[in-house]
Amino acid sequence: MSVLIYHNPRCSKSRQTLALLQENKINPEIIDYLNMPPSEDDLIEIIKKLNIPVHNLVRKNEKIYKVVMENNPEPSDSRLIQAMVANPILIQRPIVINGEKAVIGRPPENVLEIL
């Protein structure tokens, strides 16, 4: 089983999700997405696997969101994806991918659905 986690080590939910995976004997490939952000194509693929609207992947409470979207109160999906690629702090975390399935680990137990 090849599992991947887009991880932020400073995020408690991300750390809890990683620990839950490891407790279940899964050693995922860890991507520190703040230092190695996904490309636009990668993000589009992740969104398809999550099967959610683009806006559900965006952390709207981040200060940078208000700056980036200042003159665009209803941004297009394309604009949101571009904003997340340029500012990966805007991406919900953690994201766990197992094959063609993915979930956001909020709460961490969500990952059990795709294992």
N, C-alpha and C positions, 0 to 999 in steps of 0.2 A: 504494500500500500504506500503510495507516494503522496504525502500530505505536505502542504505548503502553508505557512502562516506569514501574513504581512503584519509585522510586529513592531510595536513601539515599546522599548524596555522601560520607559518612564511612565507608562500607563498601567494602572493597577489591573484593569480588566484584561489587558493584553497579557500581562504576567500571569494572571489567574488562568486564562485560556491556555497558555503554553504549559502551565503546570498540569492542567486537566488532561491535555493531550499526553504528556509524559507519564502521568499516573495510569493512563490507559495503554501504556507500552508503545506509544507512537512518538517517534523522534522526527518531527517535521523539519523540512527545509525552512530555515528562518530567513526572512527578508526584512531587514531594517529599512522600511520603506521611506523613512525620512532622509536616510543617507543614500538610498538606492531607489528613487521613486519609480513607479511603473510608468512605462511610455503610454502615449495616448491609445495605441492599439491594445496594449496589455490591460489598460483600464476598461476599455470597451468590452474586452473578453471577460474580465472579472464581473462587470455589471450584468452581462448575459448569464453567467453562471450563478450569480446571486438571484437573478430573476426579480429585480426590483427597479423602480424608476430611478433615474440618475440622481434626482434631488434627494433621495433617501440615503445616498452614500456620502453626502456632503455634511460636514460638521458646521452648521450655520452659526454656532455660538462663538466660533473662533474670531478674534479681532480682525484677522486678515480677510475674512469673508466679507465683513462690512466695507472694508477698503476696496477690495477687488470688485465687489458688486455695487458700489456706491451709486452709480448712475444707471443701474440695470436691475430694477427690483424683481423682474421675472425673467431671469436669464434662460437661454436655450440650453438644451442638453449639451450641445457642442461647447458652449461657453463654460458650462459647469465642469466638463471634462478637462478643458484647457486650463481652467483655474486650479483643479486638483493636481494636474501634472506639474504646473508651475509652482504650486504651493501644497505639497503633499500633506501638510498638517491638516488640511481640509478633509482628508479622507477618513471616514469612520474606521475605527479599529477595535479589535484586530479582525482581519479577514482570514478565514481558513478555507483552503481549497483542497478538495479530494476528488481528483478526476474532473468530471464535468459538473460537479456540485460545489457550491460555496455557501458560506454563511458568515454573518458578522457575529463575533463572539461577545455579544451584549444581550443577555447574560452569557457567561462562558459556557454554560450547559448547552447552548445552541449548537455547539460543534458536535455533540453526540448524535445529532440528526443525520450527519453525513458520514459517519465512520462505519 
